[in-house]
Amino acid sequence: MPNLVAHLALIVWPMIGIVLFQTRPLVPAILWTVLGGYLLLPVGTEFNFPMIPAFDKSSIPSLTALAGCMLIAGRPLRPAYGLGAPEVLLLAMIVGPVVTSQLNTDALVYGDNVLPGVGTYDALSSIASQFLFLLPFLLGRQFLRGAPENVEILRVLVIAGLLYSLPMLLEVRLSPQLHKWAYGYFPHSWVQQIREGGFRPVVFLGHGLLVAFFIMTTAVAAAAYWRSGTRLLGVSSGILTGYLAGVLVLCKSLGSLVYGAVLIPLVRFTSQRLQLFAALALVTIALAYPLMRAADLFPTTDIVDMARSISVDRAGSLKFRVENEDRLLAHAWERFYFGWGRFGRNRVYDEETGRDLSVTDGRWIITMGQFGIVGFLAEFGLLALAVVRAAGSLRYAADPNERIALAALALIVAVNIVELLPNASISPWTWLLAGALLGRAEDLRSQRAPFQTRAQGSAL
């Protein structure tokens, strides 16, 4: 259970963030405040107050970054840029849950288990929750929209990966202990961190899958530096890419390993146009997935059989997820447009005993169940829009290094979206990257002068 040290860490983090904003330029201060909180703060610890969302690992770094921008840097938040597709999707994400709350005032009864209806109180709470959820996106879109800022994101990713690899390697050797040592409890199932006679590192992210995915994105960022021929920290970027890829292998996560095996060579050796085509293909799959699953067009059986050829355990785990998705999707279809609301109403229960039959792994099925197809399209559509706009703006990027950074960042955001299909791995860092990518694409498109001038952004 969370202890005093875990709660103290949440209290101290805003102080650390303020120091960053006072001593560092605005861009690195934002990046390290949000990313540092994601990587270091405890999982499952929060402060709860009536009528407002919990203050936890996700919300505190975002609010700290907002306070730093407004109070120290003197830069007020700009939530909208006219009325375009991003604003429509943002509005749908905020208003949609309000509609959901008003449509779910009925209580649900499953045996002795009674789930109360939701209404005005939850509608008001959802507005605050959605704003906090989207805050990193708004910060990224406004403050990280320049070419140097996009390059800085990749630089911070690589440095964070190198630093985080040290406790990761310690846990590979000793077992996942750091969260327990620092905060007094282990945040997830211990059994799920045991793989192939060894351990997955967990550090402070709560699960080995999240750690593996994060280190994969740092290796992709390093590959972008390798592509540009730029050294980082005085070391060849090729060596850094190889090192981070090696750490990824030690994470023993097949999904992230496949992502890395595809994306690292793609960034290093192929054209940016091909990379952005691949990113578009990934987001298309993610957006089409719910309808394909509902129509039984997605080859789940073939994928399970393929996984079985690699590992019987992994195939069993994947089959279990697919079966859970089938039940949850059938339940979500009953309130297709705006969903069932929060507080467990999106889950499936035994009609007689009231026992919860659900395991909600994927972010997509959680969002579909809670907020319906409107909520899914708003959330996933906003993330995907950043990739789509980036692909359309590549022709306006004159500097080769900026093109490398733009394509690499688009791939990182795209693979984040795909990862939301099997896992609920969305984080403030994901939203910050998506906002930065969309902001950069908007900035490039506003120039409307492809290849006539060379961009002044910093080299990779």
Salt bridges, closest charged atoms under 4 A:
GLU87 OE2 - ARG141 NH2 2.89
ASP106 OD2 - ARG335 NH2 2.78
ASP106 OD1 - ARG345 NH2 3.17
ASP122 OD1 - ARG342 NH2 2.75
GLU152 OE2 - ARG155 NH1 3.31
GLU196 OE2 - ARG314 NH2 3.63
ASP305 OD1 - ARG308 NH1 2.84
GLU325 OE1 - ARG293 NE 3.11
ASP326 OD1 - ARG293 NH2 2.81
ASP356 OD2 - ARG347 NE 2.60
ASP361 OD2 - ARG321 NE 3.64
GLU379 OE2 - ARG363 NE 2.79
ASP399 OD2 - ARG454 NH2 3.83
GLU402 OE2 - ARG440 NH2 2.47
GLU442 OE2 - ARG141 NH2 2.70
GLU442 OE1 - ARG145 NH1 3.51
ASP443 OD1 - ARG145 NE 3.66
ASP443 OD2 - ARG440 NH1 3.42
